[in-house]
Amino acid sequence: MATPLKAAFIFIAPGGDPAKHRNWVRTEQVELLAVAVGSYDQAEALARELVAEEGIAAIELCGGFGAAGTARVAAAVKVPVGVVRFDVHPGLGNASGDTLFG
């Protein structure tokens, strides 16, 4: 059996703490770590840490990350970064993360 892909899903929410708000979901093909952050700065630092220390090979960002936040995380690492897209995010008061966190 092949080694599972190690991926991360990073979501942004006010008060998100990557040290506390994290959980693994493991299947035979994918091991996914879901982690909350409270800012774009935290997301950049977390992405670098996950790639270097956890062997994360792909990152998906929640729809709360706007174009600027997505670009910041993608520039911080050398693994593929994808994003769920909302023009406005229902969990962030119908705003873009760029407005709130950028």
HELIX and SHEET records of a PDB file:
HELIX    1   1 TYR A   40  GLU A   49  1                                  10    
HELIX    2   2 LEU A   50  GLU A   54  3                                   5    
HELIX    3   3 ALA A   67  ALA A   76  1                                  10    
HELIX    4   4 PRO A   90  LEU A   92  5                                   3    
HELIX    5   5 GLY A   97  PHE A  101  1                                   5    
SHEET    1   A 5 ARG A  22  ARG A  26  0                                        
SHEET    2   A 5 VAL A  30  VAL A  37 -1                                        
SHEET    3   A 5 LEU A   5  ILE A  12  1                                        
SHEET    4   A 5 ALA A  58  LEU A  61  1                                        
SHEET    5   A 5 VAL A  81  VAL A  83  1                                        
END                                                                             
